[in-house]
Amino acid sequence: MTESLGIRFLVVDDEESIRRLCTTVAGSLGFTCMEAVNGHAALALLEDQPAHIILTDLVMPQMSGIEFLDKVRKMLPRAEVAVMTGHSSVETAVQAMKLGAYDYIAKPFSAVEELRLFLRRMAEKVQLVEENEFLRECTYAETELHGIVGASPTIQEVLRMIARLKDTRTPVLITGESGTGKELVARAVHFRGTFANRPFVAVDCGSLVPTLIESELFGHEKGAFTGAVRSKMGLFQSADGGTVFLDEIGELPQEMQAKLLRFLQEKEVRPVGSNNKFKVDVRVIAATNRDLESAYRAGQFRKDLYFRLNVVTIHMPALRERLSDIPMLTHWFLDRYANGTDAQVTANAMKCLLAYDWPGNVRELENCIERAIALGDGKTIDVRDLPSAIISASPTVETSAMPIEGMLLSNDLEDIERATILRVFEQVNGDKVVAGKMLGISRATLYRKLKRYNIGPRPSLSASQGMN
């Protein structure tokens, strides 16, 4: 268990016999062992070789164990430090625990096994910390993807495009129906790349008041128009160094299209009412649910702006075009809205979800799952919990189906899920962390499904740190 964690152990004691005993026991547990005769030597050692577990005597020459503990907590706040007490009272050991010590153990040790169990418990605490860190990293990674879940070929191509574009300043045009997740793609392009710490400003062009669009985008000077009681920085300027996401770019009035084109060519903004121009360096990502090529041919959108924006296109497919992703997306939303419970979906409910054509796309599916969790018992989604429009799309299902564990489906649906997981697993060469992110499921759920579908051996929790 502990060997996979690579635990480094340090014992600090002026008695050589104690140090030798501790390193022998720790070594039998797979620890990498170090020793020091006093606090000063230990601190010098920790500067170059930080330890996960430290066992220190309370009474030592030159520096007391309490003083050493205080310095270590500042140097290595995540290290687990325990104290050995033979001369001092229990009250002193308790004081050490108040200062952040893991625990205390009396010496001489009553038995070697007592020391072994004590160090093993400390290792389990380290493992727990590492486990929580792993989960936080997975959560961050999932957030990085911004909910772009799926293993269908079309979604995998979207993810590949995001990976190629994330570190560039290339303009991107994202197309797709409403609710497919175009803004998720824009955020992934920005936040997964080297400019993630720069501003990301989203602008819904369809909701801007026509008379104030120029002011919103480029800013204005005080007194430039009625109501301009103070100067205001525009959205482009506020995103300097980062990304501006222009959602529903097809709704932008043609007059503003010309000004946007000029900005893209010159990389300058001139606030309304000002004679000054300001250089602005932003990457522009635009999105639309309209066919802009047809729009410019019909004279409804500037042709030159279209080609300026359309350097690289990412198309987000409609949900009906990637039905195989629905089980994964359903599980993703279950995890989000079921408040940590192991929510279930009946086979008949899943049949309904797969039979529906989802005109509102992923957004509609998310709303459907949230509604079913809120109105149902919060543990099982059955046909009766779905909206009538979805139920009517599959009129032959039975509404009395019993709930099934996790995502167990009918044989056909099980085959779909197993094939999807296997395909993703092969694509990432067995990398469970990446596979879980691509599938949009938690690590525990992935392990359960790997075991159920006999896709490789079920890993132990302690092997998590060794996953590639």
N, C-alpha and C positions, 0 to 999 in steps of 0.2 A: 504493500500500500504506500508506504512512505518513500520508497525508492523513486517512484515516478514523480514525486514532488521535488526531489533534489534538495531535501532539507539540510541546511547547514546548522550545526550544533556547536555551541561554545560553553565550556564550563570554566568558571572563575573561582579558584580556591588556592590558598597558599599551601595546602596539604597535597603532596604528590599522590598519595594513596587514594584520596578522594577523586582527584582528577582522573587517575588511571581507571578507577572503577566506573566512573560516569562515562568516559569515552568508550570503554569496553561495551557497556550496556547499550549506549547510543549507537555504536557501530553495528551491533547485532540487529538493530532496527533499520539499518540502511542509511543512517545519517552520515553526512560528511562532518568529521569531528575536528574541533580546534580546542585549545586550552590556553589559559593565561593564569599567572600566579597572583595578579592583583588587578585592581580596577584600571590603573593607568595603562598597563600592558594590554588589557582587554580592549580599551577604547582605541588604542593605536592599531590593534589588530582589526577591529570592526571598521576602521576607516577604509581599509582596502578589501575586506572580506565580510560584508554584512551577513549576519546570522539570522535564521528564522526563529531559533529557540536558544535561549540563554539561561543557564542555571548558575546562580552566583551565591557565594557564601555571604552572610550578613556581616560577620566580623572578620575584617582583613586589614593588614597593615597599609598605611599611607592613604587609603580611601575606603570608607565604610561601604557596605553593600547598599545602604539606603542612598548614599550620595552617588554611587555608581548607577543605581537604578534610575535616579532622576536624570542623569546625563544620557543614559541609553534611551530613555523614553523620548528625549528631544532629538537624539541622533537617528533612531530607528523606531518611529512611532508604531509601526506595524509588527515589530518583533514581539514574540511572546517571552516574557522574562519571569522566571520563578526563583524563589530564594530558598537557600538551605539554612536552617537554624539549628545550632547545637548549643551555643553559648547564650544566645539572647532568649528573651522570653517570647511567648506567643504574642504578646501585645506588640512587640517590635515587628514581628512577621505580619501581623494584621495591618500595622502602619504601612508596611511595604505594599501590601495589597491595595491599600487606599491610594497609594501613589501610582498604581497601575500594574503591579505584579500579578501574574496569572494565578499563582497559588504559592504555598510554602510546603516544604517537606523537612522533617526532622532528621538529623544525623547524630549518631551513626544510623544508617538505614537498617531497619529491622530485618529486611531480606532484600536480596537482589531483585526479586520479582516485584517488590513494592516500587523500586526505582524504575523498573521496566514499564510497569503500568502507568506510573506518573508521567514518564516521558511519552508514552503512547497517547495518553490523553492530551498532552500538549500538541502532539503531532496532529491529532484529530481536530484540535482547535485551529491549527494552521491550515489544515485541509478545508475546514469550513470557511475560513477567510478567503482562501483561494477559490473555493466554489462560488462564493458570493461575488467575487471579482469577475469570475467567468460569466456569471449570469448578467452582471452589469454590462460587460463587454458585448454579450449577445444582444441585450436590449438596445445598446447603443448602435450595434450593427444593424439591427432591424429598423431602428429609427432612421439610420443613414439611408436605408432603402426606401423609407417613407411609404411603407405599405405596398410596394410593388411586389405582389405575391403571385407566384405561378411558375409552372414548369413547362407550359406549352411552348412550342417552337417560336411563336410570335412574341411572347413575353421574354423569352430568353434572348431573342434578337434585340429587343428594346434594352435589356440589361447590358448586352454587349456594346450597344451604341453609347449608353451612358458611360461605360468604362472607358471608351475611346475618347469621349468628349470632355470628361470631367476636369482635365487639367489644361484645356485649351481656352481661347477667347473667341472661338468660332461662333458666329450667330447660328441659332438653332430654331427651326420652325417645327412645332409639335402639332400634329393633326389628330383628329379623332372626335367621336361623338361626345356630347355632354355626359359627364359622369364616368368617363373611362379612366380618369386619373392623369390628365395632362399636367396639372400643376405638381402632382407627385413626381413626375418625370423631371420637370424643371428644377424642383428642389433637390432631387437626387443628383442631377448634373452639377449643381452648385455645391451642395454640402458634402459630397463625396470626394471632391477634388481639392486642389491646393489652395483654392480661394474660399474655402469653407468659413474662414474667420472674417471674411469681408461681408459687407451688407448684401442682403437679398431683399429686394423690394418688389412686391407683387402688385400689379395694376390691372383692375378689371375694366377694360376699355368700354364695355357695354354699360357699365353703371355710372360712368363719369357724366356729370352735367355738361351738356355741350358748350355752354358759355364759359365754363371754368376749366375745360380740359387743358388749355394751354398753360394756365396758371398752375394747375396741379402738376403737370409734367415738367415745366421749365421754371416755375416760381414767379414771383412778382415783387415789385418794389412797393414801398409804402405810398399810398395815394394813387396807385396806377389805375384804379377803378373804384367805384362806389363800394364801400365795405372793406377796402384794403387798408385797414388801420395800422398794419405793420408789415414789414417785409417778410417774405416767406420763401424758403428754399424749396425748389421743385424736387420731384421724386427722382429724376435723373441725377441731380447733384447729390442728393442724400445717399444714392447708391454708388457714389464714386469709388472705383476700385473693386466693385463687386458685380452683381447681376441685377438687371431689371427684367422682370417677367411680365410681358404684355399679354394678358389673357384676353381672348376673344378680339384679337387684333382686327378681324374683319368688320367689327362694329365701329371702328374709328372713322369719323367724318373725313371726307376727302381733303378738306382744307388742312386738317391736322396730319393727314397722311403726308402731305407735302413738307410740313415742318418736321415731321419725324424723319423723313428721308434726308432732309438737310442736316439734321443732327447726326444721323448715322454716317454721313459723308464727312462732316467737318469735326465731329466729336466736340462740339461746342454748344453751350446753351446761352440764351439771352433771356433773362427774366422779363416778364411783361412790364413795360414802363421803364426799362433800363436801356442805356446805350452801351453797357459793358457786356462782354462775352466771357464765359468761363469754360476752360478746358475740363472735360469730364471723360474719364476712362471707365466705361462699363461694358460688360458683355450683355447683349440683348438676346433674350429667349422669348419668342412669341408663340402663341397657341391660338388655334381656331377650330371651330366645329363646322366651318363653311369650306366649300371648295373654292379656294382663292384663285386658282387658275381660271375656273369658269367665271369668277367674279371680275377678274381683270379683263377677260375677253368680252364681258358684257359691259365694261366701262364702269363697274361699281367699285373697283379697287385699282390703285395705281400699279401699273405693270413694273415700273422701275423699283418701286418699294417691294413688290412681291419678290423680285429676283435678289434684292439686297437682303431680305430676310431669309429667303429660302436657300441658304448656303448648304445646310444639312437638314434633312427632314427625318423626324422620328414619328412614326404612326402608331398610335395606341389603338389596338383592335377593340372592337365592341365585345362585350362579354359573351354574346351569342356565338361569336367566332372562336371562342376558347372555352367551351363548356367543361373541358377536362380540368380546368382550374377552379371550378366552383367548389368541390370538396375542400380544397386547400384554403380558399378565400373564406368559406364558411367557418372553418376551424379558426382561422385568424381572427374573425369577428367574434366568435364564441369566446376566445381567450380574452378579447378586449372588453366584452360586455357582461360576461358571466361572473365577474367579481371573484375570480380565483377558483370557482367550483369546476369540477370536471363535467361540464355540460355535455349532453348527449343529443344526437339527432337520429330519428327513426329512419329506416330505409325508405318508407313511403314519403316522408317529408323530403328526403334528398331526391327522390324521383320527381317530386313536384318542382324542386329547385332546378333540376336538370332539364325539365320539359318546358320551362318558361323561357320566353325569348328576351327578357330583361331590356326593355326599351330605355330604362334609366341607368343601365349598365352597373358597374361595381357600386356606385353610390346607392342605387336602389337595393342591391343585395345587402349592403351594410345596414340600411334603414330597416330592411325586412328582418334581419337577424336581431338587431337591437329591439325592434318591436316585439318579436317573438319571445325574447328573454324577459322583457318588461311585463308583458301581458300573461305569460305562461307561469309555470312554477319555478322558472329560473334554472332548472336542472335538465329538462328534456324538451326538445323542440319536436312536436308532432304535427301532422297535417293541419289539425284544428287550430294551431297557433299561427298559421300562415295567412296572409291576405287572400281574400276570395279570388282576386284576379289570378293569383299564382295557383291556387287549388284548381280553378276551372281549366287551367292549361293541361292538367293531367287528370281527367275525370274518372279514370278507372281505378285510382288508388283507394285503399281502405283507410279510414280515419281511426281505426281501433288498433293499429299496429303497436306492438310493444316496443319500448325504448331498447336500444342496443348500446353496448359499451363504446364510448368515444365516437369513432366515425365508422363503425361497422355498417356495411351496406349490403345490398343484395349481391349475389355472386358476380353479376356483371359489373357492378360498381366497385366491388372489391378488386376485380381484375384491373379496372382502370386505375385505381389508387395504387395497387402494387406495381403496375407497369410504370406509372409516373415516378414513384419513389425510386424504383430501380434505375430508371433512365437518368434521373438527377444524380443518384449515387455514383453511377458510372461516369457521368460528365465531370464530376469533381474528384474522381479517383478515390472515392471512399472518405473524403473529408467530411466528417459529420457536422462540424460547425458551419461550413459553407452550405452543406446540403440542407440543414435546418433553416438557414436564412433564405435560401432559394425557395424552399417549400412553404415558408411562413409559419412554421410550427416550432414549439418549444423543444428543448433538448430531450426532456422527459418523454414528450409525445413521440419524438422521432425514435427514441430507444424502444418504446412500446410497439411502434409499428414495425421496426426492423425485426423485433422478436416475433411478432405476429406473422409477418410475411416471410420469415426465415431468410432475411437478407443479411448474411453475415452474423457473427456472434454478438450477443448483447454485451456491450462494454460495461465495466464496473465504473462507479462514480469516481473512484480514485484514478481511473485512467484518463479522466477528462483533460488533465493538463498535458497528457502525452499525445493528444489528438492533433493531427496535422491538417 
